[in-house]
Structures are given as structure tokens and as C-alpha cells.
């Protein structure tokens, strides 16, 4: 698998990070994915995917300050790198390119695409 190829969950997480901007951290990402997709994603899956994206150079992270509300734990805030943005653009172009190649006759009124 190439560094720039994105799996579905990787793409969703990158898109949610862009949406959340400065408030992008594990639990917020998990809640947003569930809210937007009605899909249950474990926090472990989010963290594992985030770690993989960071090792690919598509994300970077920084820890915020510890809070009493979180029992002294710090939030790990996430930000997409320029390589991450490039990977998202490539993924979007690939999908749109394929959609645009589907003949209009292949999609009927009864199809629920």
C-alpha cells in the first residue's frame, strides 16, 4: 500500500479533522464520525488509524495542557500535513473520475446511488 493511498476510515478521519479544525482530538473525531455516518467506530480504531496516518506523514499531533476535567490527562490534538491534503485531493479526484465515467444510462431512476 502506498503512502498516499487512503482506506475508507483513514479518509473519514482526515475529513473530520479538517471539519473540527482546532478541536480535532480522538474522542471528538469518534463522536463526529458516529454523528455524520451513523457508524460505530471504537476509540481504539480511531487511535490506531491516527497513529498510522501520522507514521505515513499525513498527520501531525501535539498535546494540549492537562485538565482536571480529564483527570490530569492531556488531549492529543491533530492537524493534517500538506502530504495529507495531497492524499485527500488524490482520493477525491479518483472517486470523482470513476463516477464521471459511469454512463448516464447505467444509472436509472430506480437506482438509489
C-alpha distances in whole Angstrom, upper triangle without the diagonal:
4,7,8,7,9,10,14,15,13,15,18,18,18,20,23,22,24,26,28,28,30,30,26,26,24,27,28,24,25,28,27,24,27,29,27,25,28,25,25,23,24,24,22,19,19,20,17,15,17,16,12,13,15,13,11,14,14,17,20,23,27,29,32,36,37,39,41,40,37,39,38,34,32,30,27,26,23,23,20,19,19,16,15,18,16,13,15,17,15,14,18,18,16,18,21,21,20,23,25,25,26,30,32,34,31,31,35,37,36,32,31,28
4,5,5,9,11,14,16,13,14,18,18,17,19,22,21,22,25,26,26,28,29,25,25,25,28,28,24,25,28,27,24,27,30,28,26,29,26,27,24,25,25,23,20,20,20,18,15,16,16,12,12,14,12,9,12,12,16,19,22,25,28,31,35,36,38,41,40,37,39,38,34,32,29,26,25,22,21,18,17,16,13,13,15,13,10,14,15,12,12,16,17,15,17,20,20,20,23,24,24,26,30,32,34,32,32,36,37,37,33,32,29
4,6,8,11,14,15,12,13,16,16,14,17,20,19,19,23,24,23,25,26,22,22,22,25,25,22,23,27,25,23,26,28,26,25,28,26,26,23,24,23,22,19,18,18,16,13,14,13,10,9,11,9,6,8,9,12,15,18,22,25,28,31,33,35,38,37,34,36,35,31,29,26,23,22,18,17,14,13,13,9,10,13,11,9,12,14,12,12,16,17,16,18,21,21,21,24,26,26,28,32,34,36,34,33,37,39,38,35,33,30
4,6,10,13,14,11,11,14,14,12,15,18,17,17,20,22,22,24,25,21,22,22,25,24,21,23,26,24,22,25,27,24,23,27,24,25,23,24,24,23,20,19,19,17,14,14,15,12,10,12,12,8,9,8,12,15,19,22,25,28,32,33,35,38,37,34,37,36,32,30,27,23,22,18,16,13,12,11,8,8,10,8,5,8,10,8,9,12,13,12,14,17,17,18,20,22,23,25,28,30,33,31,30,34,36,36,32,30,27
4,7,10,12,9,9,13,14,13,15,17,18,18,21,22,23,25,25,22,22,22,25,24,21,22,25,23,20,23,25,23,21,24,22,23,21,22,22,21,18,18,19,17,13,15,15,12,11,14,13,10,12,11,14,17,20,24,27,29,33,34,36,39,38,35,37,37,33,30,27,24,23,19,18,15,15,15,11,10,12,10,7,9,11,8,8,11,12,11,12,16,16,16,18,20,21,22,26,28,31,28,28,31,33,33,29,27,24
4,6,8,6,6,9,10,10,12,14,15,15,18,19,20,23,23,19,20,19,21,21,17,18,21,19,16,19,21,19,18,21,18,20,17,19,19,18,15,14,16,14,11,12,14,11,9,13,13,10,12,10,13,16,19,22,25,27,31,32,34,36,35,32,34,34,30,28,25,22,21,17,16,14,14,15,12,10,11,11,7,8,11,9,7,10,13,11,12,15,16,16,18,20,21,22,26,28,30,27,27,30,31,31,27,25,22
4,6,5,6,9,10,11,12,14,15,17,18,20,21,24,23,19,20,18,20,20,16,16,19,18,15,17,20,18,16,18,16,17,14,16,17,16,13,13,15,13,10,12,14,11,10,14,15,13,15,13,15,18,20,24,26,28,31,32,33,36,34,31,34,34,30,28,25,22,21,18,18,16,17,18,15,13,15,15,11,11,14,12,9,12,15,13,13,16,17,17,18,21,22,22,26,27,30,27,26,29,30,29,26,24,21
4,5,5,6,9,10,11,12,14,16,17,18,20,23,22,18,19,17,19,18,14,14,17,15,12,14,16,14,12,15,12,14,12,15,16,16,12,12,15,14,11,13,15,13,12,16,17,15,17,15,16,19,21,24,26,28,31,32,33,35,33,30,33,33,30,28,25,22,21,18,18,16,18,19,17,14,15,16,12,11,14,13,10,12,15,13,12,15,17,16,17,20,21,21,25,26,28,25,24,26,27,26,23,21,18
4,5,5,6,9,10,10,12,14,15,16,18,20,19,15,15,13,15,15,11,11,14,13,9,12,14,13,11,13,11,12,9,12,12,13,9,8,11,11,7,10,13,11,11,14,16,15,16,14,14,17,18,21,23,25,28,28,29,31,29,26,29,29,26,24,21,19,18,16,16,15,17,19,17,14,15,17,13,12,16,16,13,14,18,16,15,18,20,20,20,23,25,25,28,29,31,28,27,29,30,29,25,23,20
4,5,5,6,9,10,11,13,14,15,17,19,18,14,14,13,16,15,12,12,15,14,11,14,17,15,14,17,14,15,12,14,14,13,10,9,11,10,6,8,10,9,7,11,12,11,13,10,11,14,15,19,21,23,26,27,28,31,29,26,29,29,25,23,20,17,16,13,14,12,14,15,13,10,12,14,10,10,13,13,11,13,16,15,15,18,20,20,21,23,25,25,29,30,33,30,29,31,32,31,28,25,23
4,5,5,6,9,10,11,12,14,16,18,18,15,16,15,17,16,12,13,16,13,11,14,16,14,13,16,14,16,14,16,16,17,13,12,14,14,10,11,14,12,10,13,15,13,14,11,12,15,17,20,23,24,28,29,30,33,30,28,31,31,27,25,22,19,17,14,14,11,14,15,13,10,10,12,9,7,10,11,8,10,13,13,12,15,17,17,18,20,22,23,26,27,30,27,26,29,29,29,25,23,20
4,6,5,6,9,10,10,12,14,17,16,13,14,13,14,13,9,10,12,10,7,11,12,10,9,13,11,13,11,14,14,15,12,10,13,14,10,11,14,14,12,15,17,16,17,13,13,16,17,20,22,23,27,27,28,30,28,26,29,29,26,24,20,18,17,14,14,13,15,17,16,12,13,15,12,10,13,14,11,12,16,15,14,16,19,19,19,22,24,24,27,28,30,28,26,28,29,28,25,22,19
4,5,5,6,9,10,10,12,14,13,10,10,10,12,11,7,9,11,9,8,11,13,11,12,14,13,13,11,13,12,13,10,8,10,11,8,8,11,11,9,12,15,14,14,11,10,13,14,17,18,20,23,24,25,27,25,23,26,26,22,20,17,14,13,10,11,10,13,15,15,11,12,15,13,11,14,16,13,14,18,18,17,19,22,22,22,25,27,27,31,31,34,32,30,32,32,32,29,26,23
4,5,5,6,9,10,11,13,13,10,11,12,14,13,9,12,14,12,11,14,15,14,14,17,16,17,15,16,15,16,14,11,13,13,10,9,12,12,9,11,14,13,12,9,8,11,13,16,18,20,23,25,26,29,27,25,28,27,24,21,17,15,13,9,9,7,10,12,11,8,9,11,10,8,11,13,11,12,16,16,16,18,20,21,21,24,26,27,30,31,34,32,30,33,33,33,29,27,24
4,5,5,6,9,10,13,13,11,13,14,15,13,10,12,13,10,10,13,14,11,12,16,15,17,15,17,17,18,16,13,15,16,13,12,16,15,12,15,18,16,16,12,12,14,16,18,20,21,25,26,27,30,27,26,29,29,26,23,19,17,15,12,11,9,12,14,14,10,10,12,11,8,11,13,11,11,15,16,15,16,19,20,20,22,24,25,29,29,32,30,28,30,30,30,27,24,21
4,5,5,6,8,11,10,8,10,11,12,9,6,9,10,7,7,11,11,9,11,14,14,15,13,15,14,17,15,11,14,16,13,12,15,16,13,15,19,18,17,14,12,15,15,17,18,19,22,24,24,26,24,22,26,26,23,20,17,15,13,11,11,10,14,16,16,13,13,16,14,12,15,17,15,15,18,19,18,19,23,23,23,25,28,28,31,31,34,32,30,32,32,31,28,25,23
4,5,5,6,8,8,5,8,10,12,9,7,10,12,9,10,14,14,13,15,17,17,17,15,16,15,17,15,12,13,15,12,10,14,15,12,13,16,16,15,12,10,11,11,14,15,16,19,21,22,25,23,21,24,24,21,18,14,12,9,7,7,7,11,13,14,11,11,15,14,12,15,17,16,16,19,21,20,21,24,25,25,27,30,31,34,34,37,35,33,35,35,35,32,29,26
4,6,5,9,10,8,11,13,15,12,10,14,15,12,12,16,16,14,16,19,19,20,18,20,18,20,19,15,17,18,16,13,17,17,14,15,18,17,16,12,11,13,13,16,18,18,22,24,24,27,25,24,27,27,24,21,17,15,12,9,8,7,11,12,14,10,9,13,13,11,13,16,15,14,18,20,19,20,23,24,24,25,28,29,32,32,36,34,32,34,34,34,31,28,26
4,6,9,9,8,12,14,14,11,10,13,13,9,11,14,13,11,14,17,17,19,18,20,18,21,19,16,18,20,17,16,19,20,17,18,22,21,19,16,14,16,16,18,19,19,22,24,24,27,24,23,27,27,24,21,18,16,13,12,11,11,14,16,17,14,13,16,16,13,15,18,17,16,19,21,20,21,24,25,24,26,29,30,33,32,35,34,31,33,33,33,30,27,24
4,6,5,5,9,11,12,8,8,11,11,9,11,14,13,12,15,18,18,19,17,18,17,19,18,15,16,19,17,15,18,20,17,17,21,21,19,16,14,15,14,15,16,16,19,20,20,23,21,20,23,23,21,18,14,13,10,10,10,11,15,17,19,15,15,19,18,16,18,21,20,19,23,24,23,24,27,28,28,30,33,33,36,36,39,37,34,36,36,36,33,30,27
4,6,6,10,13,14,11,11,14,15,12,14,18,17,16,19,21,21,22,20,21,19,21,20,17,17,20,18,15,18,20,17,17,20,20,18,15,13,13,13,13,15,14,18,20,20,23,22,21,24,23,21,18,14,13,9,9,8,9,13,15,17,14,14,17,18,16,18,21,20,20,23,25,24,25,28,29,29,30,33,34,37,37,40,39,36,39,38,38,36,32,30
4,6,9,12,14,11,12,15,15,14,17,19,19,19,21,23,23,23,21,22,19,21,21,17,17,20,19,16,18,20,18,17,21,21,19,17,13,13,11,11,12,11,14,16,17,20,19,18,21,20,18,15,12,11,7,8,8,11,14,16,19,16,16,20,20,19,21,24,23,23,26,28,28,29,31,33,33,34,37,38,41,41,44,42,40,42,42,42,39,36,33
4,6,10,10,7,9,12,12,11,14,16,16,16,19,21,21,20,19,19,16,19,19,15,15,19,18,15,18,20,18,17,21,22,20,18,14,14,12,12,12,11,13,15,15,18,16,15,19,18,16,13,10,10,7,8,10,13,16,19,21,18,18,22,22,20,22,25,24,24,27,29,28,29,32,33,33,35,37,38,41,41,44,42,40,41,41,41,38,35,32
4,7,9,6,6,10,11,10,12,15,15,15,17,19,18,18,16,16,14,16,16,12,12,15,14,11,14,16,14,14,18,18,17,14,11,11,10,11,11,11,15,16,17,20,18,16,19,19,16,13,9,8,6,6,7,10,14,17,18,15,16,19,19,17,20,22,21,21,25,26,25,27,30,30,30,32,35,36,39,39,42,40,37,40,39,39,36,33,30
4,6,6,6,9,10,11,12,14,15,16,18,19,18,17,14,14,11,13,13,10,9,13,12,10,12,15,14,13,17,18,17,15,12,11,9,10,10,10,13,14,14,17,15,13,16,16,13,10,7,6,5,6,9,12,15,19,19,16,18,21,20,19,22,24,23,24,27,28,27,29,32,32,32,35,37,37,41,41,44,41,39,41,41,40,37,34,32
4,6,5,6,9,10,11,12,14,15,16,17,16,14,11,10,7,9,10,6,6,10,10,8,11,14,13,13,16,18,18,16,13,13,11,12,12,13,15,15,16,18,16,13,16,16,13,11,8,7,8,8,12,14,17,21,21,17,19,22,21,19,23,25,23,24,27,28,27,29,32,32,32,35,37,37,40,41,43,40,38,40,40,39,36,33,31
4,5,5,6,9,10,11,12,14,15,15,14,12,10,10,7,10,11,8,9,13,13,12,14,17,17,17,20,21,21,19,16,17,14,15,14,14,16,16,15,17,14,12,15,16,13,12,9,10,10,12,15,17,20,24,24,20,22,25,23,22,25,27,25,26,29,30,28,30,33,33,33,36,38,38,41,41,43,41,38,40,40,39,36,32,31
4,5,5,6,9,10,10,12,14,15,14,13,12,12,10,13,13,10,12,15,14,13,16,18,17,18,21,22,21,19,16,16,14,15,15,14,17,17,16,18,15,14,17,18,15,14,10,11,10,11,13,16,19,22,23,19,20,24,22,20,23,26,23,24,27,28,27,28,31,32,31,34,36,36,39,39,42,39,37,38,38,37,34,31,29
4,5,5,6,9,10,10,12,13,12,12,10,11,9,12,11,8,10,13,11,10,14,15,14,15,18,19,19,16,14,15,14,15,16,16,19,19,19,21,19,17,20,21,17,16,12,11,10,10,12,13,17,20,20,16,17,21,19,17,20,22,20,20,24,25,23,25,28,28,28,30,33,33,36,36,39,36,34,36,35,35,32,28,26
4,6,5,6,9,10,11,11,10,8,6,7,6,10,9,7,9,12,11,11,14,16,15,17,20,20,21,18,16,18,16,18,18,18,21,20,20,22,19,17,20,21,18,17,14,13,13,13,16,17,20,23,23,19,20,23,21,19,23,24,21,22,26,26,24,26,29,29,28,31,33,33,37,36,39,36,34,35,35,34,31,28,26
4,6,5,6,9,10,10,10,9,9,10,9,13,13,10,13,16,15,15,18,20,19,20,23,24,24,21,19,20,19,20,19,19,21,21,20,22,18,17,20,22,19,18,15,15,15,15,17,19,22,25,25,21,22,25,23,21,24,26,23,23,27,27,25,27,30,30,29,32,34,34,37,37,39,36,34,35,34,33,31,27,26
4,5,5,6,8,9,10,10,10,12,12,15,14,11,14,17,15,15,18,19,18,20,23,23,23,20,18,19,18,20,20,20,22,23,22,24,21,19,23,24,21,20,16,16,15,14,16,17,20,23,23,19,19,23,21,18,21,23,21,20,24,25,23,24,27,27,26,29,31,31,34,34,36,34,31,33,32,31,28,25,23
4,5,5,6,7,7,8,8,10,11,14,12,10,13,15,13,14,17,18,17,19,22,21,22,19,17,20,19,21,22,22,25,25,25,26,23,22,25,26,23,22,18,17,16,15,17,17,20,22,22,18,19,21,19,17,20,21,18,18,22,22,20,22,25,25,24,27,29,28,32,31,33,31,29,30,30,29,26,23,21
4,6,5,5,5,6,7,10,11,14,13,11,15,17,15,16,20,20,20,22,25,25,25,22,21,23,22,24,24,24,26,26,25,27,23,22,25,26,24,23,20,20,19,18,20,20,24,26,26,22,23,25,23,20,23,25,22,21,25,25,23,24,28,27,26,29,31,30,33,32,34,32,29,31,30,28,26,22,21
4,6,6,8,9,11,13,14,17,16,14,18,20,18,19,22,23,22,24,27,27,27,24,22,24,23,25,25,24,27,27,26,27,23,23,26,27,25,24,21,21,20,19,21,21,25,27,27,23,23,26,24,21,24,25,22,22,25,26,23,24,28,27,26,29,31,30,33,32,34,32,29,30,29,28,26,22,21
4,6,8,11,12,15,16,19,17,15,18,20,18,18,22,22,21,23,26,25,26,22,21,23,23,25,26,26,28,29,28,30,26,25,29,30,27,26,22,22,20,19,20,20,23,25,25,21,21,23,21,18,20,22,19,18,22,22,20,21,24,24,22,25,27,27,29,28,31,29,26,27,26,25,23,19,18
4,5,8,10,14,15,18,15,14,18,19,17,18,22,22,20,23,26,25,26,22,22,24,24,27,27,28,30,31,30,32,28,27,30,31,28,27,24,23,22,21,21,21,24,26,25,21,21,24,21,18,21,22,19,18,21,21,18,20,23,22,21,24,26,25,28,27,29,27,24,25,24,23,21,17,16
4,7,9,13,15,18,16,15,19,20,19,20,23,23,23,25,28,27,28,25,25,27,26,28,28,29,31,31,30,31,28,26,29,31,28,28,24,24,24,23,24,24,27,29,28,25,25,27,25,22,24,26,22,22,25,25,22,23,27,25,24,27,29,28,30,30,31,29,26,27,26,24,22,18,18
4,6,10,12,14,12,12,16,17,16,17,20,20,20,23,25,25,26,23,23,25,25,27,27,28,30,30,29,31,27,26,28,30,27,26,23,23,22,21,23,23,26,28,27,23,24,26,23,21,24,24,21,21,24,24,21,23,26,25,24,27,29,28,31,30,32,29,26,28,27,25,23,19,19
4,7,10,12,10,11,14,15,15,16,19,20,20,22,24,25,26,24,23,25,24,26,26,26,28,28,27,28,25,23,26,27,24,24,21,21,21,21,23,23,26,29,28,24,25,27,25,22,26,26,23,24,27,26,24,26,29,28,27,31,32,31,34,34,35,32,30,31,31,29,26,23,22
4,7,8,6,7,10,11,11,13,15,16,16,19,21,21,23,20,19,21,20,23,23,24,26,25,25,27,24,21,24,25,22,22,19,18,19,18,20,20,23,26,25,21,23,25,22,20,24,25,21,22,26,25,23,26,29,27,27,31,32,31,35,35,36,33,31,33,33,31,28,25,24
4,5,5,6,9,10,11,12,14,16,17,18,20,21,23,21,20,21,20,22,21,22,24,23,23,24,22,19,21,23,19,19,17,17,18,18,20,21,24,27,26,22,25,27,24,23,26,27,24,25,29,28,26,29,32,31,30,34,35,35,38,38,40,37,35,37,37,35,32,29,28
4,5,5,6,8,10,10,12,14,15,16,18,20,21,19,17,18,17,18,17,19,21,20,20,21,19,16,18,19,16,16,13,13,15,15,18,19,22,25,24,21,23,26,23,22,26,27,24,26,29,29,27,30,33,32,32,35,37,37,40,40,42,39,37,39,39,38,35,31,30
4,5,5,6,8,10,10,12,14,15,16,18,20,19,17,18,17,19,18,20,22,21,22,23,21,18,19,20,17,17,15,14,16,16,19,20,22,25,24,21,24,26,23,23,26,27,24,26,30,29,28,31,33,32,33,36,37,37,41,41,43,40,38,40,40,39,36,33,31
4,6,5,6,8,10,11,12,14,15,16,18,17,16,18,17,19,19,21,24,23,24,26,24,21,23,23,20,19,17,15,16,15,18,18,21,23,22,19,21,23,20,20,23,24,21,23,26,25,24,27,29,28,29,32,33,33,37,38,39,36,35,37,37,36,32,30,28
4,6,5,6,9,10,10,12,14,15,16,15,13,15,14,16,17,18,21,21,22,24,22,19,21,21,18,17,14,12,13,12,14,15,18,21,20,16,19,21,18,18,21,22,20,21,25,24,23,26,28,28,28,31,33,33,37,37,39,36,35,37,37,36,33,30,28
4,5,5,6,9,10,10,12,14,15,14,12,13,12,14,14,16,19,19,20,22,21,17,19,19,16,14,12,10,12,11,14,15,17,21,19,17,20,22,19,19,23,24,22,24,27,26,26,29,31,31,31,34,36,36,40,40,43,40,38,40,41,40,36,33,31
4,5,5,6,9,10,11,12,14,14,13,14,14,16,17,20,22,22,24,26,24,21,23,22,19,18,16,13,15,13,16,16,18,21,19,17,20,21,18,19,23,23,21,23,26,25,25,28,30,29,30,33,34,35,39,40,42,39,37,40,40,39,36,33,31
4,5,5,6,9,10,11,12,11,11,13,13,16,17,20,23,23,25,27,26,22,25,24,21,19,16,14,14,12,14,13,15,18,16,13,16,18,15,15,19,19,17,19,22,21,21,24,26,26,27,30,31,31,35,36,38,35,34,37,37,36,33,30,28
4,5,5,6,9,10,11,9,8,9,9,13,14,17,20,20,22,25,23,20,23,22,18,16,13,10,11,9,10,11,13,16,15,12,15,17,15,15,18,19,18,20,23,23,22,25,27,27,28,31,32,33,37,38,40,38,36,39,39,39,35,32,30
4,5,5,6,9,10,10,9,9,10,13,14,17,20,21,23,26,25,21,23,22,18,17,14,11,12,11,12,13,14,17,15,13,17,18,16,17,21,21,20,22,25,25,25,28,29,30,31,33,35,36,39,41,43,40,39,42,42,42,38,35,33
4,5,5,6,9,9,9,11,12,16,17,21,24,24,27,29,28,25,27,26,22,20,18,15,15,13,14,13,14,16,14,12,16,17,14,15,19,18,17,20,23,22,22,25,27,27,28,31,32,33,37,38,40,37,37,40,40,40,36,34,31
4,5,5,6,5,6,9,11,14,17,20,23,24,26,29,28,25,27,26,23,20,18,14,14,10,11,9,10,13,10,8,12,13,11,12,15,15,15,17,20,19,20,23,24,25,26,29,30,31,35,36,39,36,35,38,39,38,35,32,29
4,5,5,6,5,6,8,11,14,17,21,22,24,28,27,24,26,24,21,18,16,12,12,9,10,9,9,12,11,9,13,14,13,14,18,18,18,20,22,22,23,26,27,28,30,32,33,35,38,40,42,40,39,42,42,42,38,36,33
4,5,8,8,9,11,14,17,20,23,25,27,30,30,26,28,27,23,21,19,15,15,13,13,12,12,14,12,11,15,16,14,16,19,19,19,22,24,23,25,27,28,29,31,33,34,35,39,41,43,40,40,43,44,44,40,38,35
4,6,8,10,13,16,19,22,26,27,30,33,32,29,31,30,26,23,21,17,17,14,13,11,10,12,9,9,13,12,11,13,16,15,15,19,20,20,21,24,25,25,28,29,30,32,36,38,40,38,37,40,41,41,38,35,32
4,6,7,11,14,17,20,24,26,28,32,31,28,30,29,25,22,20,16,15,12,11,9,7,9,7,7,11,11,10,13,15,15,16,19,20,21,22,25,26,27,29,30,32,33,37,39,41,39,38,42,43,43,39,37,34
4,7,10,14,17,20,24,26,28,31,30,27,30,28,25,22,19,15,14,10,9,6,5,7,5,4,8,9,8,10,12,13,13,16,18,18,19,22,23,24,26,27,29,31,34,36,38,36,35,38,39,39,36,33,30
4,7,10,14,16,20,22,24,27,26,24,26,25,21,18,15,12,10,7,6,4,5,9,8,6,9,12,11,12,15,16,16,18,20,21,22,24,26,27,28,30,32,33,37,38,41,38,37,40,41,41,37,35,31
4,7,11,13,17,19,22,25,25,22,24,22,19,16,13,10,8,6,5,6,7,10,11,10,12,15,14,15,18,19,20,21,24,25,26,27,29,30,32,33,35,37,40,41,44,42,41,44,44,44,41,38,35
4,7,10,13,15,18,21,21,18,21,19,15,12,10,6,5,5,6,9,10,14,14,13,15,18,18,18,21,23,22,24,27,27,28,30,32,33,34,36,38,39,43,43,46,44,43,45,45,45,42,39,36
4,7,10,12,15,19,19,17,19,16,13,10,8,6,5,7,9,12,13,16,18,16,18,21,21,21,24,26,26,27,30,31,31,33,35,37,37,39,41,43,46,47,50,47,46,48,48,48,45,42,39
4,7,9,12,15,16,13,15,12,10,6,6,4,6,9,11,15,16,20,21,20,22,25,24,24,27,29,29,30,33,34,34,36,38,39,40,42,44,45,49,49,52,49,48,50,50,50,46,43,41
4,7,9,13,13,12,14,11,9,6,5,6,7,10,13,17,18,22,23,22,23,26,26,26,29,31,30,31,34,36,36,37,40,41,41,43,45,46,50,50,53,51,49,51,50,50,47,44,42
4,6,10,11,10,12,9,8,5,7,9,10,14,17,20,22,26,27,25,27,30,30,30,33,35,34,35,38,39,39,41,43,44,44,47,49,50,53,53,56,54,52,54,53,53,50,47,45
4,7,9,7,8,5,5,4,7,10,12,16,19,23,25,28,29,28,29,33,32,32,35,37,36,37,40,41,41,42,45,46,46,48,51,51,55,55,57,55,53,55,54,54,51,47,45
4,5,5,7,5,6,7,9,12,14,18,21,24,27,30,32,29,31,34,34,33,36,38,37,38,41,42,41,43,46,47,46,49,51,52,55,55,57,55,53,55,54,53,50,47,45
4,5,5,5,8,10,12,16,17,21,24,28,30,34,35,33,34,38,37,36,39,41,40,41,44,45,44,46,49,49,49,51,54,54,57,57,60,57,55,56,55,55,52,49,47
4,6,7,9,10,11,15,17,20,23,27,30,33,34,32,33,36,36,34,37,40,38,38,42,43,42,43,47,47,46,49,51,51,55,54,57,54,52,53,52,51,49,45,44
4,5,5,7,9,12,14,18,21,25,27,31,32,29,31,34,33,32,35,37,36,37,40,41,40,42,45,45,45,47,50,50,53,53,55,53,50,52,51,50,47,44,42
4,6,9,11,15,17,21,24,28,30,34,34,32,34,37,36,35,39,40,39,40,43,44,43,45,48,48,48,51,53,53,56,56,58,56,54,55,54,53,51,47,46
4,7,10,13,16,19,23,26,28,32,33,31,33,36,35,34,38,40,38,39,43,43,43,45,48,48,48,51,53,53,57,57,59,57,54,56,56,55,52,48,47
4,7,10,13,16,20,23,25,29,29,27,29,32,31,31,34,36,35,36,39,40,39,41,44,44,45,47,49,50,53,53,56,53,51,53,53,52,49,45,44
4,7,9,13,16,20,22,25,26,24,26,29,29,28,31,33,32,33,37,37,37,39,42,42,42,45,47,48,51,51,54,51,49,51,51,50,47,44,42
4,6,10,13,16,19,23,23,21,23,26,25,25,28,30,29,30,33,34,33,35,38,39,39,41,43,44,47,48,50,48,46,48,47,47,44,40,38
4,7,10,13,16,19,20,18,20,23,22,22,25,27,26,27,30,31,31,33,35,36,36,39,41,42,45,46,48,46,44,46,46,46,42,39,37
4,7,10,13,17,18,15,17,20,20,19,22,24,24,25,28,29,29,30,33,34,34,36,39,40,43,43,46,44,42,44,44,44,41,38,35
4,7,10,13,14,12,13,17,16,16,19,21,20,21,24,25,25,27,29,30,31,33,35,36,40,40,43,41,39,42,42,42,38,35,33
4,6,10,11,9,10,14,14,13,16,18,18,19,22,23,24,25,27,29,29,31,33,35,38,39,42,40,38,41,41,41,38,35,32
4,7,8,6,7,10,10,10,12,15,15,16,18,20,20,22,24,26,26,28,30,32,35,36,39,37,35,38,39,39,36,33,30
4,5,5,6,9,10,11,13,14,15,17,19,20,21,23,24,26,27,29,31,33,36,37,40,38,37,40,41,41,38,35,32
4,5,5,6,9,10,11,12,14,15,16,18,20,21,22,24,26,27,29,31,34,35,39,37,36,39,40,41,37,35,32
4,5,5,6,9,10,10,12,14,15,16,18,20,21,23,24,25,27,29,33,34,37,35,35,38,39,40,36,34,31
4,5,5,6,9,10,11,12,14,15,17,18,20,21,23,24,26,28,31,33,36,34,33,36,37,37,33,31,28
4,5,5,6,9,10,11,12,14,15,16,18,20,21,22,24,26,30,31,34,32,31,34,35,36,32,30,27
4,5,5,6,9,10,11,12,14,15,16,18,20,21,23,25,28,30,33,31,30,34,35,36,32,30,27
4,5,5,6,9,10,11,12,14,15,17,18,20,21,23,27,28,31,29,29,32,33,34,30,28,25
4,5,5,6,9,10,11,12,14,16,17,18,20,22,25,26,29,28,26,30,31,31,28,26,22
4,5,5,6,9,10,10,12,14,15,16,18,20,24,25,28,27,26,29,30,31,28,26,22
4,5,5,6,9,10,10,12,14,15,17,19,22,24,27,25,25,28,30,31,27,26,22
4,6,5,6,9,10,11,12,14,16,17,21,22,25,23,23,26,27,28,24,23,19
4,5,5,6,8,10,11,12,14,16,19,20,23,22,21,24,25,26,22,21,17
4,6,5,6,9,10,10,12,15,18,19,22,21,20,24,25,27,23,22,18
4,6,5,6,9,10,11,13,17,18,21,19,19,23,25,26,22,21,17
4,5,5,6,9,10,11,15,16,19,17,16,20,21,22,19,18,14
4,5,5,6,9,10,13,14,18,16,15,19,20,22,18,18,14
4,6,5,6,9,12,14,17,16,16,20,22,23,20,20,16
4,5,5,7,10,13,15,13,14,17,20,20,17,17,14
4,5,6,9,10,13,11,11,14,16,17,14,14,11
4,6,8,9,12,12,12,15,17,19,16,17,13
4,6,9,11,10,12,15,18,19,17,18,15
4,6,8,7,8,12,15,16,13,15,12
4,5,5,7,10,14,15,13,16,14
4,5,6,8,11,13,12,14,12
4,5,7,10,12,11,14,13
4,6,10,11,9,12,11
4,7,8,6,9,8
4,5,5,9,9
4,6,8,10
4,6,9
4,6
4
